[in-house]
Structures are given as C-alpha cells and as structure tokens.
C-alpha cells in the first residue's frame, strides 16, 4: 500500500512539474540595450571616481602628516608630539568617515544608485512579470546570475520580448 501511495505521489509530482512553463532572460543583455541604464551607470562611475579621489587625497594628507611626524619627532616636545599624533589620527578618521559617508552601506553612492538604477530595474521586473503572466510562465530564470545553467534552449529566452515590452526592441 505504501508503494502504491508513493508511486502515485511521484506520478502527480512529475505531471505537475512537466506542466510548468519556464523561461530565461539575460539581464546583462537587456540592460546593455537600455540607453538610460548605460547613462546611469556612467554617471555613477564618474561620481564614484570623484569621491574616491577625495578620499585618497585625505588619506595621502594623513600619510604625509605621519611621515612629517616621524622625521620631526626627534625635535618635538612631548606636548608637540601628542598634538602631531592627534593631527594624524584626526586626518585618518576624516578620510575613513568620508569613505563611509560616500561608499558605506547606506552611503551616498548607494542612495544615488537607488535613485538612478532602481527605476530601470523596476521597469524590467514589471515587463518580465507581465510577459510571464500573459504567457503562463511559472518561473523566469536570469541566466546572467544563474551560474548553474549549463545549457538552455534559445527558444525559451524571452530577453528580446522584455526589451520590446520596455520599449527598447530592435
């Protein structure tokens, strides 16, 4: 009896699994074909480089202060040494704080990325969702992030359909 129930359960599971429709998308391909995404990415890169240069400038200033302290420490009083050490420490902290402010988990770059990239990602998600619902796909897999996909038929790739839905069709 147990074998019969197990066999019946496996048959139902197999029938259910084979009835599901799958599709693939390639978000890298899609986003490369969205001009707004390319512009937003370039803008983020420019901002990031600018902010990184600011952080590096402060770090170099701290390094210079530390080298100056090392070379001058022989001639300084204990009070002056303490002041110079504090100056180096403050500059290093200033650089670290600026780095955190710009590049930290809730930093300016994160916020800028959210404001520039998230609307495009939301548009992509909504296009995929509409296509999946209208064509009856149970699962849509992103081949750009799914490293476990060894082969997938190009017939199930709906990336161009998504581009069309977003208004960037070819």
N, C-alpha and C positions, 0 to 999 in steps of 0.2 A: 504494500500500500504506500509506504514511504517513497519507494522508487517511482511509482506512478505519479504521485504528487510532485516530486522533484522534477521528473521529466516534463510534466505539464507546465510547471512554473518556468522551466528553462525555455520551453517552446513559446510561451507567452512573452517572455522577455526578449527572445530572439525576434519574434514577429514585431514587437513594439520597436525594437532598435532598428530593424530594417525599414520601418515605416517613416523614420525620421529623415528629414532632408537637411543636408549640410551645405555650407558654402564657405568660400575662403575670400578674404580680402588681403591686400598688401598695403598697409597704412603708409609705409615709406613711399611707395609708388604713387599713392593717392596724393599725399601731402606735397610731393615734388611737383605735382601738376596743379597745385593750388597757389597762384601767384601771391595771394595775401599771406600765406604761410611762409613763403620764401622771404617776403619783405619783413615780416615779423621776426623771423629767425635772424636775418641780417641786422635788424635793429637791436635785437638782444645781444648779438655778438659785439656790436660796436659799443653798447653800453657796458657790457662785461669787460671789454678791453680797457675802456676808460677808467672804470672803477678799479680794476686790477692794477693799473698804473698808479693810481692814487695810493693804494695800499702798499705797493712796492716802494714808492717814494718815501712814505713814512717809515717803512722797515729799514730802508737804506740810511735814513736820517738817524734812526736808533743805532744802527751798526756803526755809523761814523762817530756818534757820541761815545759809544763804548770803546772804540779804538782810541779816540782822543783821551778818554779817561785813563786807559792803560798806559798811554805814553806820558801823560801828565801826572799820574798818581804819585810818583816819587816826590814831586814838588808841592803837593797839596796837603793842607792840614786835614785832620780827621773830619772837621766840620765841612770843608770843601769836598772831600771825598764822598761823604754822605750825600751832599747836595747833588754831586755829579751822578752818583749811582741812582739817586731818586729820579733825576732827569732822564737817564737812560730807561729806567723802569717805566716812567710815565709815557715816554715815546713808544716803547714796545706795547704798552697797554692801549695806547691810542690807535696804533696800527691794528692790533687784534680786535679792538672794538669796531673799527671801521670795516674790517673784513667781515665780522659777524653781522654788522648792520647791512652791508651790501649782499653778502653771499650766504648768510645763515639760513636755517630752515624757514624762518618767517621774514627773511630779509627782502631788501628792495628788488633784487633780481627775481626772486620767487614771485613777488607781487606783480612785477612787470610782465613776467612770463604768463601769469594767470590772466592779466588783462589783455595780452596780445594773442596768446595761443589758445586759451580755453574756449573762446567763442568758435574758433575754427574746428577744434576737436568736438565740441558740442554739435556743430553742424554735420560733421562726419558721422557721429554717433546716430543722430536723428535720421540721416539718409540711410544708414545701414539698417536701422530699426524699421523704417518704412518699407524698404525692399524686402527684408526678412518677413515681415508680417504679410505683405501683399503676395509674396511667392511661397509662403508656407515653410520657410526655413526654421528648423528648431534650434540650430546652432550656426553661428558665423564665427570662424576662427581667423585670427590675424596671423598670416604666415610670416610677417616681419618679426614677430615676437615669439612665435611658436617654434622653438629650436628642435622639437621632437618630430616635426613633419619631414619625412624623408622624401616622399613623393606625393603629389596631389594632382589630379587631372586638371588641366586648364579649363575644362568645361564647367567646373564648379567655382571658378574665380569670378567674383562679381565686382571687382575693383572698378572696372570701366562703367558699370551700372551706377556705382556710388558716385563717381565723378560726374556722370550725366545728371544724377539727381541733385547734386550740389551746384550744377550749372557750369561745370568745367569740362564737359565732354569734348571729345575730339572729333 
